[in-house]
Amino acid sequence: MQINLNNKSVLLGVTGSISAYKACDLARLFIKAGASVHVVMTPSAERFVSALTFEALTRNPVLTETSESWASELNHIDIGKKCDVFVIAPATANTINKLAKGIADNILTQTALAFNKTLLVAPAANTNMIEHHYTVGSLKMLGVNEVRIVNPQSKLLACGDEGNGALAEPSAIFHQVAKALLEEEFWIDRKVVVTGGGTREKIDEVRYLSNFSSGKMANALATALYLKGADVCLITTMPHAHIPKEIYTIDVESAEEMKDYTIDAVRVSKKGKMSKATMNSSEPIHLIQKKPYLFMAAAVADYTPKFPQVGKMKKSDIGEEWCLELKQTADILTEVNKLGLNTIAFKAEMDEENGFSNAKSLIENKNVDGVCYNLLEDSQSFGTTEHSITFITPNRVKDLGNGSKLDLSFKILDESQALENEQK
């Protein structure tokens, strides 16, 4: 899924860590997404990667101790003014401790002290250095001052030790920076449940009934919601390795599992959250809760085998014909408690004549707030990178056009926000 960061500008800070070379991969991810990238490097960073490398990647001059100029914008004051976000990756323990104390003794820390927008720090250091109480305290202090920390990972380090301190994967850093650029107040901390994929109904230990749903639409929706700042829970039957790792995921198989986990997740999503203003106030405590959402994008089986078998049934025991006895599965949209919940259903149809009316009928029959309708041609329409969506509400119909699933997801979120505003 290609995230669009067109018209966004990223300031990338690089410090003297062996993982400095990974900042090149991070810069490529931003550029591929359409962002403009500017780089500032400490003198120690230049020992690992040259400024020329980043200039070749970004097509922008790199700010260093020797390149700083007050005859242009290449200085520690002006470079930050034209950037929307500042991410320091990798950030050594030395830099982390300086940032927490407000020390500005090199070009990067001077730039950070002058930067007044969102700052992210991705630590990279030896385990003993990253877990030293000074560094731990500094990271806490940065967090208190609303600096976002991209947590390091545990693995075999370049020094030969194994443990916490390795730089987070460039893709993970990229996703958190993209979130900082794209999040909106309406969605920030709003709890959202997304279901996806086609359920698998067990016949025996090696066979099941299912459908052609790929789960890609749900993955795209969960990604868009994460980037907007929502607290997302994705319940899916399909792979999701390429979505942001911070998204909480629950892997399920059957319609029964999907129902149980969805009902439970919706229940949890309705619990209130204490705001920062409430925490710091002497007034009586009250809970601040944005109305949660359920996006029901899963293709849940209508029927399941009545008597699933233990072990593998042999063809010789079944005979030339096999008549499976099936029973209806529970309707999740009917059973979920929608009180205090905005529910958006998804409806895929192949009936060009009646498909739209079938989709719209869900609003009344299933008591949902909106429906995303998709007219398919055949089984080959599943799993494609692009398709079309019509967003249906009780009062209006909006054709969202044809596009990538991620682009359509952002449009669905815009329409969902407009729908809630109409309900007020």
C-alpha positions, 0 to 999 in steps of 0.5 A: 500500500502506497502512502501519499505524503505529497506536499509534506516535508520531512527533516531527517536527523542522523547521528553517529550510530552504526545503523546510520546507513538505515537512514538511507532506506528511511529517506527512500521511503519518504521520497517514494511516498512523495515527501520532500526530505532534508537531512541534518547530520552530526559530525559523528554521523559523517564517519558512517555515511557521507553527506553526499550520499543523502544529497544524491538520494534527496536532491537537497543539500545536507546540513552539517557543521561545515555546510551551514550557511546564513546566506541561505536556508541551510542553517539550524534555524531556517531548515526546520521552518520549512519542514513539517516534522523532524525525525532523528533516526538513528538517535544515539544515547549521547544525543538522547541525553543531550536532547533531554537536557536541552544541550545544543552543542552540535548542528543537529541538537541546535536544530532540534532545540530550534524546532517547534513542531512534532519531533520523533526520536528513534533510539539506537545504542548498545543494550547497556547504554539504552537501558542505563538509568540516565538514558531511560530517564532522558527518554521519559523526559522527552516523552513528557515533553511530547517527543514521540519515541519510536521504540528500538527492537531486541536483536543481535546488535552490531557490537555482538551483544544480543538485546534491546537497542537495535534501531526500529525497522525503517518501515516502522519509523516511516509509519510513525512519521506518516502518522504524525503528518496525517493524523486528525483530531476527529480520529485521534485516540478514537477506538475503532474495530475493523473486521476483514477477510473471508471466514473459514468454516471447518469441515475436518482437520484439512478442509474448510469452506470459505470465499474469495475475500482477500482482506486487503480492504480491511488492511487498507482501512486499518492502515488509514485509521492508524495514520489518522490517529485512531486506536485500531483493532483489526480482526481478520482471517487474512495475512497482514504483515505489511500494515503498521506493526502498532495496529492491534490485530486479532487472527481468527478463522471461523464465523463464530470466532469472528462474532465473539471477538467482534462483540468483545472488541466493540464492548471494550471500545465503548469504555471511556478514556481520561483526557490529559486535561482531566488528569491535571484538573482539580475538578471531579473526574469524568471520562472523555469518550469519542464515539467508537466505530465498527467497520464490518468489512469481513466476508462472513460465511452464511453457513458452516458445516453442522458436524465438523469432523476430527481428523481427516476424512478419507475419500474411500470412506466418503464415497462418490458423492458427498452431501455436507449438512450445513447450518446458518451462522450467526449474523454479526451485524444483527448481534453486535450492540450498536448503542453508542456505536457508529457502524459502517457495513460493507456489501459486495454484489454481483447483481447490477440491477438489484445490488444497490437496493440490496446494499441500501436495505442494510441500513434499515434491516441491520440498523447500520449508519452507512454502507460501502457498496461495491459492484463486482464482476466475478470472482476475479474482482476479489484481491485486486489493488483497485476497485470502486466504492459507493458510500450510502447513508440514510440521507445521501449517496456518494460515489467515491470513484475507482482507486486504490484501496488505501485511497478509498479508505481515506475517502470512506473515513472522510464520509464517515466523519461527515456522517457523524457531523450530520447526526449531531 
